[in-house]
Each structure stands twice: as C-alpha cells, then as structure tokens.
C-alpha cells in the first residue's frame, strides 16, 4: 500500500511554525522490532490537541521535525497478527491518553496508569508534547 500513496503530515519546525511535509509511510515496528500488536490507520478526521498548541506557541519544548497530531479518527488499513479486537476497515478513535493495552493495569481498565508507556516521564496518561505519529493522510 505504501508505494502508491504520498503521505503528508503537519511538521513542527520551531516555535510558531509548522509546515505540511511529505513523511514516510508508517511501519508496524517499534524501532527495529516488528510490532505485531499494532495497526496503521488512514486518517478520516482529526482535531488539534492542546499539547500541540502549547508546543507550537512556544510554551513547551519539542524537537523541530516532529510530526504533530495524535487525536484522530481513522480507518484500519494494516494490522499486526496479534491485534485482538479490530478488523481491517474498522473506524476507530484515538484518544489523548496513551496506553499499551496489554499490561496488567490496561487489562483491568486502568489505562491512565499504564505500566509500559513512558515509564520514565510524567504525563503519559494525558498524552505528551513530543508524541508525533506517522499517520496515513491521503
């Protein structure tokens, strides 16, 4: 799928500046490891998160080149073999909070205190400023 589509994202270039740029098509991977429990979404609609606004307005820091946006509604276009509750073509919402969905706390419904996402920094329950994602934007 990735070879036939131009993927674009809103990229932070510095305080007060963003640009729409071509970005790489996402892969089902975390670093060099395959991510068999992940999905790739085609963006259907999105909004602007407060954490993005804080960064763009210069109130918080982020690295230039960060792809903004993490609160979307999207269609599942690719999925790993371990995905349990979704099918290709499903429409899903991605909320502001981030969680692995697999640890003890997540399985008990306590995704706000996920044991695996951002263990070394505060704010994982509420998203975080430098959380840019590569999403499909046709």
N, C-alpha and C positions, 0 to 999 in steps of 0.2 A: 504494500500500500504506500509506503513512504516515497518510493521513487517517482511517482506521478503527481505529487502534490507539493506546492510551495507552502511551507509552514511559516507563519509570522507570529510575532509576539510584541508586546509593549515592553521595551527595554529601558531600564533606568540608566541614564548616562551621567547623572550628577544632580545635586540639589536644584529643583525647579525645572529639570529637563528629562523628558522621555522621548523615545523615538519608536516608530514601528519598524522592526527589522526582520529580515529572514532569520529563522532559527532552525536548528537541527530537529528532525523528526524524533520524538521520544522513543526510547527503547525500554523493553521490560527488563531493566537491570538496575542494580544499585552498585555504582562503581563498575568493577569488572565482573561482578556476580550476577547471574540471572535472577530475576525476581518473579518467581512462579506464582506468587500470590497477588500480583499487581494487574492493573488494567490500564489501557490507553483510551482516553476519551476524546471525541471530536466535540469541540465547544459548540453548544447550541445557543447559550446566552450567558452573560456574566454581569457582574457589578463591580464596584470599586470598594475595596476594603479600606477601613481606616488605617490599618498598618501601612498600606501602600501610600496613602495620602500623607501620613506623618513623614515617611522617608522622602517622598518627592518634594515636600515643603521644607525639607532640611531640618526637621525636628528630631530625627533619629538618623543613625548612620547605616549605610549599605555600600556594597562594592559596586562601582559602575559596571554595567554589563549584565546586571541581574534582570531576569525576565520576571515581570510583575504578574500578579493575578493568581489567586488560589481559591476564590469563591465562585464556582461556576456550576452551570447545569450542562451536562454533556451526554453524548451517546457512546456506549461501549463499542469500540471498533476493534480492539485486540484485548486478549486476556491470557493470563498465565494459567497453567494446568491446575493450580491449587485454588483457584477462585471458587468459592463455595456458593454464593448467593446471587450471582449475576449471570446474565446470558448476553451474547453478542446482540447489539441493537437496543438493549435496555437504556432508558433515560434515567440518569442519576443526578442528584445534587451533591456537591462537595461543600461541606460546611466549613466554617472558620477554624474549628478545633482540629487538631491533628492527632491521630492515634494509629497504632499498628493494627488493631482489631484482633490480635492473636494472643496477647499476654493475658495473664490471669485477670487483671483489672478490666481490660477491654471485654473479655468474655463475660464478666459479671455485670457489664453495662456501665462501668466506671471509666469511660474513655477520657474523661478530663484529667485522670491521673494515670495515664498510660506509662508503663514501666520502660518502654523501649524507645520512644520518640524524644529526641533532645534531652537525654538524661543529664547532660552537663550544663543546661542553661534553663533559666526560668522562662515561663511564658508558653511552654509547649501546649498547654491546654487551650490557649486562646489564639493559636497561630503565632507567627512571628515575622518580623520585618523582612528578613532575608530568606524567605521561603519560596522564591520564584520557581515556577514549574514550567516544564516544556509541555505545552498542550497543542493539540491539533487545531489550527484556525484556518479553515478553508474559506 
